[in-house]
Amino acid sequence: MKKKTILIPIISLCILFNPSILHSEDFNSYYQNNYREFQNYNQGFKKYKKTINEEFEAYKKIMEEEFEAYKKQIEKEWKNPIVPSEKVFVEYSKDYKSRKMVDFNNGTIKVEVIKPKNYKKALIKNLANLITEKTKEAFIKNPVLKNTDKRLRLATSGAIAVNRLNNESIIGDVLTGKKI
């Protein structure tokens, strides 16, 4: 009899403090906490994604509007307006009377001016500027990028920015083989 009375409390204690029972409660608690954290994170991510998509749509709209305005301005001075593309750098002067072009695919540079008094001097000046120009300077001179960036900063939270550029030479190092 005594053996049975001692065994019952020992068996009860074994069942009560069974590690598998304790771990299952810990796991359920752990799972519930992590699941709640995941749900919160997921909601935050969905908000962020929605904001980024909305801002990207705003960016595309603003960029299109600015690009169209830029083309109209060029067409006032040039019969055959040329606009920049992925492989061709094009930059017009403030008065749109001169333009510099670099075709990176074909390896060509072209400088054109409209009716200057001293066209040779104008060509040399434009070419010299092109050789020493850096990407940040080109950004500041580009009305499409500058205006798009300005409008985006006003219209969005700033998650999308246009002017995150380094300050590398556009073509100078290609011509000279050295960093300018």
Secondary structure by P-SEA (a helix, b strand, c coil): caaaaaaaaaaaaaaaacaaaaaaaaaaaaaaaaaaaaaaaaaaaaaaaaaaaaaaaaaaaaaaaaaaaaaaaaaacccbbbbbcccbbbbbcccccbbbbbccccbbbbbbbcccccaaaaaaaaaaaaaaccaaaaaaacaaaaaaaaaaaacccccccccccccccccccccccccc
